[in-house]
């Protein structure tokens, strides 16, 4: 393990509040091009989260969730990295180019879930079940599970999803959410079209 990885792991252990740590976010952005939105947690690990990954706000990553950004080339002479990574000293340029994965806001990825290179975007509000192997993009607010992962259902009815999207609640900080949810407590527990509208009004009123 290199010195940077050792520092990473030490910092992750020492920083108590990963959800709000700007130190960890700056470090992962600068060293690994991993963007982790405010209040998201569980993704400060470059061995599970590849360079270039973009993660939105309020995401929940289980400690064993894994994103894979590229496959070994099966059409090449060998699937060994010596034949596709220039740094191994055999070929003159890299032959596998990873495409960054985008995880939008409020995504929950369960334990042992694997996001394969076939999935490049996980939509806002989606849930990836424990042990799922995700081989394609996941729609917003979808719940997927299994190997390969398949749609189980959507978290909310279409009209509720539309109302949630209008609130743009994920753009608010903790203090604003606490203030507004004190006025509309049901919105946090069981959102409806009606209480989403009430949330919007409370947010606009400041």
N, C-alpha and C positions, 0 to 999 in steps of 0.2 A: 504494500500500500504506500503511495507517495505521500510526501509531506502535506500537499494541499488537501488530500483526502483525510489525513489525520486531523488537520486543522478543522475541516468541515465537520467531522464527527464530534470533535471536542466542542465546537461552537454550538452545534445542534443540542448537545447535552446540557451545556451551560445556560443557553438562552431559555428562559422559562416560558415565555409567551411567544410561541412561533406565529400565532395568528397576527400579531401586530409588530413583529420584529423587522424594522427597516434594515438593520445590519445584515440579517440573513438574506433578505431580498436583494440588496445591493451586491452582496458577494456572489450569489448565484447568477445574477444578471451579468456581472462583469467577467467572471471566470468561465461560465458555461453557457451563456446566452439563454438561460432558463428564466422566463418571466413568471413570477408567482404573484397573483393579485392579493390585495389586502384581505386579511381575515382567513385566507386559505391556509390549510395546514396538512402535514403528512407528506409533503412533496420535496422537502429539503434533503434530497439524496440523489446525487448525480449518477449513481449506479442503477437506480430504478427509474430515474427521469432523465431522458437523453437531452443533450444540448439542442437548443433551438425550440424546445417545448414552450408553449405559451398557455398559462393557466389563469383563469379569471378569478374573480373575487368570490369569497364565501364557499370555496370548494373544500370537500372533505376527502382526503386520501387515506385509506388504510395503510398501515406500515408495511404491508407485504404486496401492495398493488404495484404493477410493473407496466411501463410503457416501452415498447420496442419500436425503434424508428426505421429500421431497415432489415431486410432479410439477407442471408447468405445467398449468393447467386448460384442457383442449381444448374444453370446451363453452362457454367464454366468448367474447366478441367477438374477443379476441386472446389469444395465449399469452404476450404480453409482460408483464413484471412490473408495468408501469404500471397494469394493470387488476386486479391482485390484491394489491399491497402498498401499504398506506396511506402509507408514507414517500415514495412517488413523487409524491404530491400530487394524484391524480385521484379516488381513491375514499376513502370515510370510514372504512373498517375493512379489516383484512386478510381476504382471502377464501380463503387457502390456509393451513391449519393443519398443520404437520408433526407426525407421530407418531414419538416417539423409537424408535430401534432398540436392541434389547438383544442384546449378544453375550456369551454365557455363557463360563465358564472354559475355558482350554486350546483355543481356536479358532485355527486357522491360516488366514489369508487370503492367497492368492498374488498375484503381480504382475499388475497390470492388471485384477484382479477388480473388478466393480461390483456393489454391493448396492443394488438399486432400492427404491423406496417400498413395493413389494409384499411385501417381506421385512421383518418386524418383529422376528423372533427367530432367532438362530442358536444351536443347542443346544450344550451342553458337549461338547468333544472333536471337534467337526466340522472338516472340511477343505474349503476353497473353492479349487478349482483355479485356476491362472493363467489369466487371460482370461475367467473365468466371468462370466456376467451372471445374477445371482440374483434371481428374480422372485417367490419365495415363501419361507416359513419353511423352515429347514433343521433336520432332526431331530438330536438328539444323536448324536455319533460317526459321522455320515454323511459320505461323501466325495462332493462334487458338482462337476461340471465342465460346460463347454459354454455355448452361447447359444441358447436359455435353458438355465440350469444344470439338469442332471438327475442323479438319484442314480446313482453308479457302483457303490458298495458301501458296507458299513459297515466301520469300522476293525477291529472285533472281533466275535466271536460273541456272541450274547445273554447267555450265562452269564458270559462274561468282562466284558462291560459291567456287568452286575449286580454282579459282584465289585468292579470298579473304583469304582462308585458308592458301595459300602459303605465303601471306604477313605477317601473324602473327602480324598485326598492334596493337592488344590489349595488346601486351607485351611492347609497347613503352610508355614512359611518355608523359606528356602534351607538354613539350618543343620539344621533338623529332617529335611529330606529327605536331606541328605548323611549324617546319622547313621544313619537307618533304612535307606537304600539300601546303606550299607556292610554291613549285616547281610543284606539281601535284594537283591543286585545284579541278579539276573535280572528283578526286577519292573520296573526302569526300561528294560530292553532288550527284553523280550518278555513282557508280563504274561500270566499265566494265573490260573485260579481258585485254584490252590494257592499261588502266590507272592503273590497279592493277600491271601490269608488270612494268610500269614506276615508281610506288611507290616503288616496290621492288628494282629497280635499284638505286633510290635516297636514300633509306634506307641503302643499301650496301655501297654506296659511302660516307656515313656519312655526 
